[in-house]
Amino acid sequence: TATITTANYSIGYLNVPQVSLAANATIALTDSGKHYYSTSASNLTLTVADNSAVSWPVGTSFIVVNRGTGNITVAPAAGVSLYLAGNSTSASRVLTTYNLATCLNLAANVWMISGSGLV
């Protein structure tokens, strides 16, 4: 419950902050709700850490944008399940060039990924 006394307040998400992806990386809790952006010509790996390393709240999400000529592999760390929407097999997923994907945490160590250009 909230009481708003001034009409100049904005409520909700107004933007999706950017995190540069120029080298292999592991997603940090502080990057929740942000988008990883790459223009790299090299193939990169973005790793989703397990709950023993990062206490992911259910509902945590992030976006991956690939505007480079290299592919980005979104890889689950040991103990993490990463499911492509519409597929019941957990595996690393490759985001090909000029595509975008969203990852969503559903439960401890359970993630879904969906988007264009995922293999």
DSSP file (Angstrom, degrees, kcal/mol; ACC not computed):
  #  RESIDUE AA STRUCTURE BP1 BP2  ACC     N-H-->O    O-->H-N    N-H-->O    O-->H-N    TCO  KAPPA ALPHA  PHI   PSI    X-CA   Y-CA   Z-CA
    1    1 A T              0   0    0      0, 0.0     2,-0.4     0, 0.0     0, 0.0   0.000 360.0 360.0 360.0 135.5    0.0    0.0    0.0
    2    2 A A        -     0   0    0      2,-0.0     2,-0.5     0, 0.0     0, 0.0  -0.992 360.0-148.8-140.2 147.2    1.3    3.4   -0.9
    3    3 A T        -     0   0    0     -2,-0.4     2,-0.5     2,-0.0     0, 0.0  -0.975  15.3-163.2-114.4 121.8    0.1    7.0   -0.7
    4    4 A I        +     0   0    0     -2,-0.5     3,-0.0     1,-0.1    -2,-0.0  -0.914  13.6 175.6-108.8 125.1    1.3    9.3   -3.4
    5    5 A T        +     0   0    0     -2,-0.5     2,-0.4     1,-0.1    -1,-0.1   0.524  64.0  55.1-106.2  -7.5    1.0   12.9   -2.7
    6    6 A T    >   -     0   0    0      1,-0.0     3,-0.7     0, 0.0    -1,-0.1  -0.981  68.7-141.8-129.1 140.2    2.7   14.4   -5.8
    7    7 A A  T 3  S+     0   0    0     -2,-0.4    -1,-0.0     1,-0.2    -3,-0.0   0.420  89.1  80.0 -79.4   1.2    1.9   13.7   -9.4
    8    8 A N  T 3   +     0   0    0      2,-0.1     2,-0.3     0, 0.0    -1,-0.2   0.188  65.8 111.3 -97.4  17.3    5.6   13.7  -10.5
    9    9 A Y    <   -     0   0    0     -3,-0.7     2,-0.4     2,-0.0    -5,-0.0  -0.709  52.8-152.9 -91.7 141.7    6.4   10.2   -9.4
   10   10 A S        -     0   0    0     -2,-0.3     2,-0.4     2,-0.1     4,-0.1  -0.942  10.7-161.4-110.2 136.7    7.2    7.4  -11.8
   11   11 A I        +     0   0    0     -2,-0.4     2,-0.1     2,-0.1    -2,-0.0  -0.951  48.1  18.0-120.7 137.3    6.5    3.8  -10.8
   12   12 A G  S    S-     0   0    0     -2,-0.4     2,-0.4     2,-0.0    -2,-0.1  -0.439 102.5 -30.2 103.4-176.9    7.9    0.7  -12.4
   13   13 A Y        +     0   0    0      1,-0.1     3,-0.1    -2,-0.1    -2,-0.1  -0.643  47.7 178.4 -80.7 128.1   10.9   -0.1  -14.6
   14   14 A L        +     0   0    0     -2,-0.4     2,-0.3     1,-0.2    -1,-0.1   0.597  65.5   1.0-104.7 -16.1   11.8    2.8  -16.8
   15   15 A N        -     0   0    0      2,-0.0    -1,-0.2     0, 0.0     0, 0.0  -0.961  61.5-120.5-159.5 172.9   14.8    1.3  -18.5
   16   16 A V        -     0   0    0     -2,-0.3    18,-0.1    -3,-0.1    19,-0.1  -0.882  38.2-135.3-124.0  95.7   17.0   -1.8  -18.8
   17   17 A P        -     0   0    0      0, 0.0    18,-2.8     0, 0.0     2,-0.3  -0.088  19.8-119.8 -56.1 150.6   20.5   -0.8  -17.9
   18   18 A Q  E     -a   35   0A   0     16,-0.2     2,-0.5    18,-0.0    18,-0.2  -0.730  20.1-167.1-100.0 140.5   23.4   -2.1  -20.0
   19   19 A V  E     -a   36   0A   0     16,-2.9    18,-2.6    -2,-0.3     2,-0.2  -0.996  27.6-125.4-120.7 123.2   26.3   -4.2  -19.0
   20   20 A S  E     -a   37   0A   0     -2,-0.5     2,-0.6    16,-0.2    18,-0.2  -0.486  18.7-161.5 -70.3 134.5   29.1   -4.5  -21.6
   21   21 A L        +     0   0    0     16,-2.8    19,-0.4    -2,-0.2    18,-0.3  -0.895  36.7 137.3-118.8  98.2   30.0   -8.0  -22.6
   22   22 A A  S    S+     0   0    0     -2,-0.6     2,-0.3     1,-0.2    -1,-0.1   0.422  70.3  23.7-119.4  -5.7   33.5   -8.0  -24.2
   23   23 A A  S    S-     0   0    0     -3,-0.1    -1,-0.2    22,-0.0    21,-0.1  -0.943 103.3 -64.4-150.8 166.3   35.0  -11.1  -22.6
   24   24 A N        +     0   0    0     -2,-0.3     2,-0.3    19,-0.1    22,-0.2  -0.271  64.6 173.9 -54.1 142.1   33.7  -14.3  -20.9
   25   25 A A  E     -g   46   0B   0     20,-2.3    22,-2.8    -4,-0.1     2,-0.4  -0.970  34.3-130.9-150.5 161.3   31.8  -13.5  -17.8
   26   26 A T  E     -g   47   0B   0     -2,-0.3    22,-0.2    20,-0.2     2,-0.1  -0.971  41.3-107.9-114.1 134.4   29.6  -14.9  -15.0
   27   27 A I        -     0   0    0     20,-2.7    22,-0.4    -2,-0.4     2,-0.3  -0.359  33.4-147.7 -65.1 135.2   26.4  -13.1  -14.3
   28   28 A A    >   -     0   0    0      1,-0.1     3,-2.0    -2,-0.1     4,-0.1  -0.764  20.9-121.9-103.7 150.4   26.4  -11.1  -11.0
   29   29 A L  G >  S+     0   0    0     -2,-0.3     3,-1.7     1,-0.3    -1,-0.1   0.845 113.1  63.1 -57.4 -34.4   23.4  -10.5   -8.8
   30   30 A T  G 3  S+     0   0    0      1,-0.3    -1,-0.3     3,-0.0    -3,-0.0   0.642  95.8  60.7 -67.4 -12.7   23.9   -6.8   -9.2
   31   31 A D  G X  S+     0   0    0     -3,-2.0     3,-2.0     3,-0.1    -1,-0.3   0.352  73.6 129.7 -96.0   5.4   23.2   -7.3  -13.0
   32   32 A S  T <  S+     0   0    0     -3,-1.7    30,-0.2     1,-0.3     3,-0.1  -0.360  75.7  18.0 -57.5 134.8   19.7   -8.6  -12.4
   33   33 A G  T 3  S+     0   0    0     28,-4.0    -1,-0.3     1,-0.3    29,-0.2   0.522 108.2 105.0  79.7   5.0   17.2   -6.8  -14.5
   34   34 A K    <   -     0   0    0     -3,-2.0    29,-2.0    27,-0.4     2,-0.4  -0.502  67.4-118.8-107.1 178.3   19.9   -5.5  -16.9
   35   35 A H  E     -ab  18  63A   0    -18,-2.8   -16,-2.9    27,-0.2     2,-0.5  -0.983  12.1-139.2-123.9 134.7   21.0   -6.5  -20.4
   36   36 A Y  E     -ab  19  64A   0     27,-3.1    29,-3.2    -2,-0.4     2,-0.5  -0.764  25.1-163.0 -85.9 130.9   24.4   -7.8  -21.4
   37   37 A Y  E     -ab  20  65A   0    -18,-2.6   -16,-2.8    -2,-0.5     2,-0.4  -0.967   9.1-177.5-125.7 126.9   25.4   -6.2  -24.7
   38   38 A S  E     + b   0  66A   0     27,-2.2    29,-3.1    -2,-0.5    30,-0.4  -0.972  26.0 168.2-128.1 139.2   28.1   -7.5  -27.1
   39   39 A T        +     0   0    0     -2,-0.4    30,-0.3   -18,-0.3   -17,-0.1   0.007  44.1 140.0-123.0  21.9   29.5   -6.3  -30.4
   40   40 A S        -     0   0    0    -19,-0.4    30,-2.2    28,-0.2    29,-0.6  -0.318  51.3-152.5 -73.1 146.8   32.4   -8.7  -30.2
   41   41 A A  S    S+     0   0    0     28,-0.2     2,-0.2    27,-0.2    30,-0.1   0.518  78.8  83.2 -87.8  -9.7   33.8  -10.6  -33.2
   42   42 A S  S    S-     0   0    0     28,-0.2     2,-0.3   -20,-0.1    28,-0.3  -0.646  90.5-107.3 -94.5 150.9   34.9  -13.3  -30.8
   43   43 A N        -     0   0    0     -2,-0.2     2,-0.3    27,-0.2    29,-0.2  -0.620  44.6-167.1 -72.0 134.2   32.7  -16.2  -29.4
   44   44 A L  E     - h   0  72B   0     27,-2.6    29,-3.2    -2,-0.3     2,-0.4  -0.852  16.4-141.7-125.1 158.4   31.9  -15.5  -25.7
   45   45 A T  E     - h   0  73B   0     -2,-0.3   -20,-2.3    27,-0.2     2,-0.5  -0.988   7.4-167.4-122.8 130.7   30.5  -17.4  -22.8
   46   46 A L  E     -gh  25  74B   0     27,-3.2    29,-2.4    -2,-0.4     2,-0.4  -0.975  18.1-154.0-114.7 116.0   28.1  -15.9  -20.2
   47   47 A T  E     -gh  26  75B   0    -22,-2.8   -20,-2.7    -2,-0.5     2,-0.7  -0.745  10.5-144.7-100.4 136.2   27.8  -18.3  -17.2
   48   48 A V  E     - h   0  76B   0     27,-2.8    29,-2.6    -2,-0.4    32,-0.1  -0.881  26.7-139.2 -95.8 112.9   24.8  -18.5  -14.9
   49   49 A A        -     0   0    0     -2,-0.7    60,-0.1   -22,-0.4     7,-0.1  -0.289  17.6-109.9 -71.0 155.2   26.1  -19.3  -11.4
   50   50 A D    >>  -     0   0    0     28,-0.1     4,-2.2     1,-0.1     3,-1.6  -0.378  32.2-101.2 -82.5 166.9   24.4  -21.7   -9.1
   51   51 A N  T 34 S+     0   0    0      1,-0.3    -1,-0.1     2,-0.2    -2,-0.1   0.678 118.5  64.3 -65.0 -18.9   22.6  -20.7   -6.0
   52   52 A S  T 34 S+     0   0    0      1,-0.2    -1,-0.3     3,-0.1     3,-0.1   0.766 113.5  34.6 -74.1 -22.5   25.4  -21.7   -3.7
   53   53 A A  T <4 S+     0   0    0     -3,-1.6     2,-0.4     1,-0.3    -2,-0.2   0.792 133.4  22.1 -96.2 -35.8   27.6  -19.0   -5.3
   54   54 A V  S  < S-     0   0    0     -4,-2.2     2,-1.8   -26,-0.1    -1,-0.3  -0.996  72.6-136.0-135.7 126.7   24.8  -16.4   -5.9
   55   55 A S        -     0   0    0     -2,-0.4    -4,-0.1    -3,-0.1    -3,-0.1  -0.571  30.6-166.7 -83.3  80.1   21.5  -16.2   -4.0
   56   56 A W        -     0   0    0     -2,-1.8     2,-0.2    -7,-0.1    53,-0.1  -0.529  13.3-136.6 -70.5 122.6   19.2  -15.7   -7.0
   57   57 A P    >   -     0   0    0      0, 0.0     3,-2.0     0, 0.0    48,-0.2  -0.561  33.3 -96.8 -72.3 144.4   15.7  -14.6   -6.0
   58   58 A V  T 3  S+     0   0    0      1,-0.3    48,-0.2    -2,-0.2     3,-0.1  -0.409 114.7  36.7 -57.6 134.8   13.0  -16.3   -7.9
   59   59 A G  T 3  S+     0   0    0     46,-2.4    -1,-0.3     1,-0.4    47,-0.1   0.317  78.9 146.7  98.9  -6.9   12.0  -13.9  -10.7
   60   60 A T    <   +     0   0    0     -3,-2.0    45,-2.8    45,-0.1    -1,-0.4  -0.392  24.9 178.2 -59.3 137.6   15.5  -12.7  -11.4
   61   61 A S  E     + C   0 104A   0     43,-0.2   -28,-4.0    -3,-0.1   -27,-0.4  -0.970  17.3 176.9-141.4 158.0   15.9  -11.9  -15.1
   62   62 A F  E     - C   0 103A   0     41,-1.6    41,-2.9    -2,-0.3     2,-0.3  -0.973  19.7-134.9-153.8 159.0   18.4  -10.6  -17.5
   63   63 A I  E     -bC  35 102A   0    -29,-2.0   -27,-3.1    -2,-0.3     2,-0.5  -0.884   8.1-153.3-116.6 147.1   18.6  -10.0  -21.3
   64   64 A V  E     -bC  36 101A   0     37,-3.0    37,-2.3    -2,-0.3     2,-0.5  -0.990  10.5-170.2-121.2 126.6   21.5  -10.9  -23.6
   65   65 A V  E     -bC  37 100A   0    -29,-3.2   -27,-2.2    -2,-0.5     2,-0.6  -0.972   3.9-165.1-119.4 125.7   21.9   -8.9  -26.8
   66   66 A N  E     +bC  38  99A   0     33,-2.9    32,-1.2    -2,-0.5    33,-1.1  -0.894  26.1 152.8-114.9 102.8   24.3  -10.0  -29.5
   67   67 A R        +     0   0    0    -29,-3.1   -28,-0.2    -2,-0.6    -1,-0.1   0.202  53.7  93.5-106.6  12.0   25.1   -7.4  -32.1
   68   68 A G  S    S-     0   0    0    -30,-0.4    30,-0.5     2,-0.2   -27,-0.2  -0.328  84.1-116.8 -95.3-179.4   28.6   -8.8  -32.8
   69   69 A T  S    S+     0   0    0    -29,-0.6   -28,-0.2   -30,-0.3     2,-0.2   0.536  92.9  78.5 -95.0  -8.9   29.8  -11.3  -35.4
   70   70 A G  S    S-     0   0    0    -30,-2.2    -2,-0.2   -28,-0.3     2,-0.2  -0.607  84.6-113.1 -92.0 160.1   30.7  -13.9  -32.7
   71   71 A N        -     0   0    0     -2,-0.2   -27,-2.6   -30,-0.1     2,-0.5  -0.566  18.6-138.9 -88.7 156.5   28.3  -16.1  -30.9
   72   72 A I  E     -hI  44  95B   0     23,-2.3    23,-3.7   -29,-0.2     2,-0.6  -0.978  10.2-154.0-116.5 122.5   27.4  -15.9  -27.2
   73   73 A T  E     -hI  45  94B   0    -29,-3.2   -27,-3.2    -2,-0.5     2,-0.8  -0.857   3.1-154.6 -94.0 123.4   27.0  -19.2  -25.3
   74   74 A V  E     -hI  46  93B   0     19,-3.4    19,-2.3    -2,-0.6   -27,-0.2  -0.889  24.7-171.6 -95.1 112.2   24.7  -18.8  -22.2
   75   75 A A  E     -h   47   0B   0    -29,-2.4   -27,-2.8    -2,-0.8     2,-0.4  -0.897  21.2-135.7-116.1 130.3   26.0  -21.7  -20.0
   76   76 A P  E     -h   48   0B   0      0, 0.0   -27,-0.2     0, 0.0     3,-0.1  -0.660  27.0-125.1 -78.6 135.9   24.6  -23.0  -16.8
   77   77 A A    >   -     0   0    0    -29,-2.6     3,-2.4    -2,-0.4   -28,-0.0  -0.251  51.5 -64.1 -67.3 167.1   27.2  -23.6  -14.1
   78   78 A A  T 3  S+     0   0    0      1,-0.3    -1,-0.2   -28,-0.1   -28,-0.1  -0.311 129.4  22.6 -53.7 132.2   27.4  -27.1  -12.6
   79   79 A G  T 3  S+     0   0    0      1,-0.3     2,-0.4    -3,-0.1    -1,-0.3   0.349  99.3 112.4  90.3  -5.5   24.1  -27.8  -10.7
   80   80 A V    <   -     0   0    0     -3,-2.4     2,-0.5   -32,-0.1    -1,-0.3  -0.842  55.2-149.5-103.2 136.7   22.1  -25.2  -12.8
   81   81 A S  E     -d  110   0A   0     28,-3.0    30,-2.8    -2,-0.4     2,-0.5  -0.921  12.4-174.1-104.4 127.4   19.4  -26.2  -15.2
   82   82 A L  E     -d  111   0A   0     -2,-0.5     9,-2.2    28,-0.2     2,-0.5  -0.958   7.4-169.2-123.9 110.7   18.9  -23.9  -18.2
   83   83 A Y  E     -dE 112  90A   0     28,-2.6    30,-2.5    -2,-0.5     2,-0.4  -0.857  19.7-134.0-106.8 131.1   15.9  -24.8  -20.4
   84   84 A L  E >   -d  113   0A   0      5,-0.6     3,-2.3    -2,-0.5    30,-0.2  -0.660  44.8 -96.1 -73.7 132.8   15.1  -23.4  -23.8
   85   85 A A  T 3  S+     0   0    0     28,-2.6    30,-0.1    -2,-0.4    -1,-0.1  -0.279 113.9  20.5 -52.9 130.3   11.4  -22.4  -23.9
   86   86 A G  T 3  S+     0   0    0      1,-0.2     2,-0.4    -3,-0.0    -1,-0.3   0.518 109.7  93.9  86.2   7.0    9.5  -25.3  -25.5
   87   87 A N    <   -     0   0    0     -3,-2.3    -1,-0.2     1,-0.1    -3,-0.0  -0.997  58.3-158.0-134.5 136.1   12.3  -27.8  -24.8
   88   88 A S        +     0   0    0     -2,-0.4     2,-0.5    -5,-0.1    -3,-0.1   0.290  66.5  96.0 -97.2  10.8   12.6  -30.1  -21.8
   89   89 A T        -     0   0    0     -5,-0.2    -5,-0.6    -8,-0.0     2,-0.4  -0.892  68.0-139.1-105.8 125.9   16.4  -30.6  -22.0
   90   90 A S  B     +E   83   0A   0     -2,-0.5     2,-0.3    -7,-0.2    -7,-0.2  -0.658  45.3 128.4 -80.2 133.4   18.7  -28.5  -19.9
   91   91 A A        -     0   0    0     -9,-2.2     2,-0.1    -2,-0.4    -2,-0.0  -0.979  62.0 -74.7-169.3 166.5   21.8  -27.4  -21.8
   92   92 A S        -     0   0    0     -2,-0.3     2,-0.4   -17,-0.1   -17,-0.2  -0.443  48.5-147.3 -64.7 150.1   24.0  -24.4  -22.8
   93   93 A R  E     -I   74   0B   0    -19,-2.3   -19,-3.4    -2,-0.1     2,-0.5  -0.976   1.7-139.6-127.0 140.4   22.4  -22.3  -25.4
   94   94 A V  E     -I   73   0B   0     -2,-0.4    25,-2.2   -21,-0.2     2,-0.7  -0.868   6.6-154.0-103.6 126.3   24.1  -20.4  -28.2
   95   95 A L  E     -IJ  72 118B   0    -23,-3.7   -23,-2.3    -2,-0.5    23,-0.2  -0.886  20.7-148.3 -97.8 112.1   22.8  -16.9  -29.1
   96   96 A T    >   -     0   0    0     21,-2.7     3,-0.6    -2,-0.7   -30,-0.2  -0.143  35.9 -59.2 -77.7 176.1   23.8  -16.3  -32.7
   97   97 A T  T 3  S+     0   0    0      1,-0.2   -30,-0.2   -28,-0.2    -1,-0.2  -0.167 115.9  11.0 -62.8 145.7   24.6  -12.9  -34.2
   98   98 A Y  T 3  S+     0   0    0    -32,-1.2     2,-0.3   -30,-0.5    -1,-0.2   0.880 102.4 115.7  55.2  46.9   22.1  -10.0  -34.2
   99   99 A N  E <   -C   66   0A   0    -33,-1.1   -33,-2.9    -3,-0.6     2,-0.3  -0.844  50.7-144.5-136.1 173.2   19.7  -11.7  -31.8
  100  100 A L  E     -C   65   0A   0     16,-0.3    16,-1.8    -2,-0.3     2,-0.3  -0.995  12.6-177.1-143.4 142.1   18.3  -11.2  -28.3
  101  101 A A  E     -CF  64 115A   0    -37,-2.3   -37,-3.0    -2,-0.3     2,-0.4  -0.985  14.0-146.5-140.8 151.5   17.3  -13.6  -25.5
  102  102 A T  E     -CF  63 114A   0     12,-3.1    12,-2.1    -2,-0.3     2,-0.4  -0.957   9.7-157.7-118.1 136.9   15.8  -13.3  -22.0
  103  103 A C  E     -CF  62 113A   0    -41,-2.9   -41,-1.6    -2,-0.4     2,-0.4  -0.922   8.8-170.6-113.5 140.5   16.6  -15.5  -19.0
  104  104 A L  E     -CF  61 112A   0      8,-2.4     8,-2.2    -2,-0.4     2,-0.5  -0.997  19.8-134.4-136.0 130.0   14.3  -16.0  -16.1
  105  105 A N  E     + F   0 111A   0    -45,-2.8   -46,-2.4    -2,-0.4     6,-0.2  -0.730  25.4 172.8 -84.1 123.2   14.9  -17.7  -12.8
  106  106 A L  E     -     0   0A   0      4,-2.8     2,-0.3    -2,-0.5     5,-0.2   0.722  64.3 -18.5-102.1 -28.0   12.0  -20.0  -11.8
  107  107 A A  E >  S- F   0 110A   0      3,-1.3     3,-2.5   -50,-0.1    -1,-0.4  -0.936 101.4 -42.2-164.9 174.9   13.3  -21.7   -8.7
  108  108 A A  T 3  S-     0   0    0      1,-0.3     3,-0.1    -2,-0.3   -58,-0.1  -0.331 129.4  -9.0 -54.0 119.5   16.6  -22.5   -7.1
  109  109 A N  T 3  S+     0   0    0      1,-0.2   -28,-3.0   -60,-0.1     2,-0.5   0.684 109.4 115.7  63.6  22.7   19.0  -23.4   -9.9
  110  110 A V  E <   +dF  81 107A   0     -3,-2.5    -4,-2.8   -30,-0.2    -3,-1.3  -0.975  37.3 168.8-125.3 119.5   16.2  -23.5  -12.5
  111  111 A W  E     -dF  82 105A   0    -30,-2.8   -28,-2.6    -2,-0.5     2,-0.4  -0.916  21.2-152.4-127.3 151.0   16.3  -21.0  -15.4
  112  112 A M  E     -dF  83 104A   0     -8,-2.2    -8,-2.4    -2,-0.3     2,-0.4  -0.935  10.1-163.4-117.7 147.3   14.4  -20.6  -18.7
  113  113 A I  E     +dF  84 103A   0    -30,-2.5   -28,-2.6    -2,-0.4     2,-0.3  -0.995  13.1 168.3-130.6 139.1   15.8  -18.9  -21.8
  114  114 A S  E     + F   0 102A   0    -12,-2.1   -12,-3.1    -2,-0.4     2,-0.3  -0.995  20.0  95.0-148.5 145.3   13.8  -17.6  -24.7
  115  115 A G  E     - F   0 101A   0     -2,-0.3     3,-0.5   -14,-0.3     2,-0.3  -0.970  65.5 -53.1 162.3-171.8   14.5  -15.4  -27.7
  116  116 A S  S    S+     0   0    0    -16,-1.8   -16,-0.3    -2,-0.3   -20,-0.1  -0.685 108.6  21.9 -94.3 148.1   15.5  -15.3  -31.3
  117  117 A G  S    S+     0   0    0     -2,-0.3   -21,-2.7     1,-0.2     2,-0.4   0.750  80.9 147.1  73.6  24.8   18.6  -16.9  -32.7
  118  118 A L  B      J   95   0B   0     -3,-0.5    -1,-0.2   -23,-0.2   -23,-0.2  -0.804 360.0 360.0 -95.9 132.6   19.0  -19.5  -29.9
  119  119 A V              0   0    0    -25,-2.2   -24,-0.1    -2,-0.4    -1,-0.1   0.311 360.0 360.0-129.8 360.0   20.4  -22.9  -30.8
